[in-house]
Amino acid sequence: MREQEQRPGRPRSERAHRAILQAARALLTDEGLPGLSVDAIAAHAGVSKNTIYRRWPNKAAVLMDAFTEATSAKLEPPREGTALMRFRGQVHRVAQLMSEPAARRPFVALVAASQHDPELATALRERFVATRRAVAMGIIKEVQQEHPTASPMDPDVLIDLVYGALYYRLLITGQDLDAASVDKLLDAVLGPNPENT
């Protein structure tokens, strides 16, 4: 049903917003990024292209919002435990999510396409990387306050080491992001997990 034919109920703008993001996720996951257009998203969502452009400046922004809406909650650190436990738990959550084909395939496609698409590169940095980095920065600072000897290095460098290693395996080597490998990485960067001693 086209958006203009829908009867009053919940606000049309909210329904349209949800439908657009769901359509973008479905098309990205099922058909991939090549050839994916605003026209295709609009047709799949049952809305007009103007409805999309009233909310997003371009296709890249739609795709990144669709991806982040589906993944952000799964990437948040656990709420319980020490800062170190929550940080380690959050890194494991990143690895676990990116091991799932439904998240891994679209993320790899978005990163690859962003190398040749400035708008997508900007959307990736602003709508995904910046948010995830801010979360990591906050919890790393908590870790360093609770465990001053865990890692004296600059938080920015620590983020690059930990998450850079994860995304290197994800995007370059294709190696599994299994729990044992993540623990080895965290032990190498932060020192042995004091929770195990």
Steps between C-alpha positions, in 0.01 A plus 500: 500500500641836398557749779236744371235225511555410864217581737543705816640308794852525627677800345573439135849645538591241762362214290682628192827542692484143628405362159789678329761371745358147483502512120860625491614222736316231307638611163853543632500157665320306227623668183819681597614854442572503124200638319312582820328832438268744672239396242529138613475595868197718432326226302573237764380731780190616312591868522606769257860604445409845632402340831849354526676821403302695760668287766846420357732695271603197294492123468816461710336664802195275469713186483715598797198587714341169403816313598560687826137469611525123465838466672549779755318335790698178447829691517439676832714394795341286770343703779628292790848429632819701528604732221758245387239222489265724303772603257606143438134405464442776246796391287363145505161635391659674201676180402187290545279735299751534217525122484131479409446503121198731533728771643835404350392498134340846494778652711774366272303623197459847651870529590609379156267738315602792721849487349355627172198694626579819697140539621496144634842547659374810682183322612703203625730722705229731636215253556691190612869545576469823701221362719673168565829676572336733751351204687837323505679816614268543796536147628878488442540809717299323771726194466813712542356664810410165657816318386783753460746222416274335240628715215664841537474579130293776346133393461502588129796271441338226707182524292704474181684193630196309624236585244750533218604140561138384493422678175829383346390140553151584378595692186847381400588150620146363532600315816234408753428745779468225759494558875844348558663730246328804650621405848858461372481842339363666813758327722781618270381861503363533854688231685353177638139521604503563878153345520666163431757528777 
